[in-house]
């Protein structure tokens, strides 16, 4: 996962892009749902946060989750960057 200060810059960029495309509220809801999923799924949370797990493995796991949750491409891209 990327450091907090960098994540904040990416988050601001996400807000700017989402607001420009009128998707801000929908993306906020998707991120809230994903955060809830991480709170509920301890194993997934630990897997994604584990520095010894290679990024391609994290992306593959995230893609499997995204196939079920069906997030917008912008939200999915943002979450991939945060890995």
N, C-alpha and C positions, 0 to 999 in steps of 0.2 A: 504494500500500500504506500502511497506517496505521503510526504510530510504535510503537516497541517497548513503551513503558510502557502505552499504550492496548491494544495487542495482548495484553499479559499480563492485563489486566483482563478482556478478552473471553475469553481462554483459561480463566481461572478460572471465569467464568460458564458456559462450555461444559462444563467438568468438573462443575460443580454440577448443571446440567440433565441431562447424560448419566448421572451417578450416580443421580439421582432416578428416571430411567426405565430403569435397569439396562442401559444401552447403552454404558457407559463403555469397556469393552474393545473393542467393535466399532468405536466411533468412533475410538479410539486407533489401531486397525489401519488404518482408512480414511485417517486423516491421515498415517500412516506411508507408506502406498501412494502417496498424493498427493505427499508430499515426495520419494519415490523417482522418481515421474514427472517432477517438476520438475528433479531432478538429471540425469535422462536426456535430457530434452527442453529443451535450451538455448534454442531459439527461443521456446518457450512461456514459460519462466522470464523471459527478457529482455523479452518482450512484456508480461507481467503486471507487471513491475517498472518499466516505462518510464513516467515521469511525463508524457510528452507524448501518450501514448495515453489517449483519453477513457475514463472509467469504463464507459459503456454498451458500448463495444467490448470492454473486458476482461470484462465480465459475459457478453456474447454468446460470447466464446471459452471462458470457464469453463463455460458451459452446454453447449457442444458437447462439451467433455471429459467433463462429468458424464453426458451421455447415453451415453457409451461406458463409463465407469468404474462408473456406477450406485452412487453414494453415497447414504447415508441423507439425508432432507430436512434433518435437524439439521446434519449435516456440510456439506452444500451451502450452507445458509444462513450458517453460520459462515464458510466460505470467501468467500462473496460480501461479507460485512461487512468482511473483511480487505482487500478490494480498495480 
